[in-house]
Amino acid sequence: MKIYRLTASAEKGNPWAQFKLDQPIGPKETRQFKNIDEAKGAPLIQQLFYLPFVKSVSLSEKIISVERFDILEWEEVIEEVKEQLETYLNEGGVVLEAQRNDKIPVSVYAESTPNPAVMKFVANKPLVPQSVEFKNIDETKNSPLAKQLFHLPFVKEVFLDTNYVSITKYEVAEWETVVMEVREFIRSFIEEGNIVLTESPTPLDIEKKEQPEANLNPIEQQIVSILDEYIKPAVASDGGNIVFDSYDETEKSVHVVLQGACSGCPSSTFTLKNGIENMLKEMMPGKITSVVAVNG
C-alpha cells in the first residue's frame, strides 16, 4: 500500500495554498473545480468543498491547489487541511473515479493455492487498502465486486486483499470448468471502473479480529509483530491471511483466525503446527506451547 506525504505552503495574504505530494495522484493536465457540483466523480475534491472556507480547487499530477474565502487566513488552517488530505489518501480514499468510457487496461491471472477449494485471482493493480473476508452475500453491502461474485452458484466465500481475490467454491463445480469465467468476470469488472470496496471493511466480527495494538499486553504485541512480519507475507502468497485473536497466558496458547485460502485448507493444521507454532516457540521461548485456529 502506498504511503502519501504532503508539503503545504501558502504566502501571507495569498488566497491560494498548495499541497505538494511525493507521488502522482492526479491527471497530467490541471483540472479546475469551482464548486462541489463540478467535483462530481472526484471524491477527494468533494471532501475539500465540505470545508466552509474553500472557494475553489485545482488538481494536477502532484499538486492540489486550494483557494480560500476571505473569512480566515491560511496560517490558521493549513496544517489541519494537510493532515486531513494525508489521512484521506493513506486510508485508500479515491481521488478521481474512473469514467465508464475510459477503460483501464487490466490483467488478471488465476493462481492455485494449497487449498484445492480456493483459487487466487491476481490483478495488476491495487484493489483494496486492507484485507477483508466475506462469508456470505449478506456481508457484502460494502463490496459490489464480492456481491456480484456471490451470484455465481458455485461461490462459497470471497476474500479480498491488496491486489487479489481469493474465492472458495462449493463442490458443485470444478475449477477447471469455471476458472476462465471467474477470471474474465473479475477482469471486466475492474476494467470498467466499477468499485471493488465502497469503504473500509465492516464485516460483523472485524472489530473483534483486528484488535488495536494499544489494547494488547507486551506478549500479545510481540506475537502480532511476528505474525505481521514473518507469517502474513507467506500466507498472503497462498491467497490467505492470518489474524491474531487472543493469547491464553495460563495455557500459553495462541488463538488465530484463518482467512481466505487458509480457512478450511486441508494443510492448514500442518502449517499451524509445523510452521507458525514452531516459529513462535523458537522466537518466544517458554511463552508459547500451541497455536490454535478458532475457525479451524
Secondary structure, 3 states (H helix, E strand, C coil): CCCCCEEEECCCCCCEEEEEECCCCCCCCCEEECCCCCCCCCHHHHHHHCCCCEEEEEECCCEEEEEECCCCCHHHHHHHHHHHHHHHHHCCCCCCCCCCCCCCCCCEEEEECCCCCEEEEEECCCCCCCCEEECCHHHCCCCHHHHHHHCCCCEEEEEEECCEEEEEECCCCCHHHHHHHHHHHHHHHHHCCCCCCCCCCCCCCHHHHCCCHHHCCHHHHHHHHHHHHHHHHHHHHCCEEEEEEEEECCCCEEEEEEEECCCCCCCHHHHHHHHHHHHHHHHCCCCCCEEEECCC
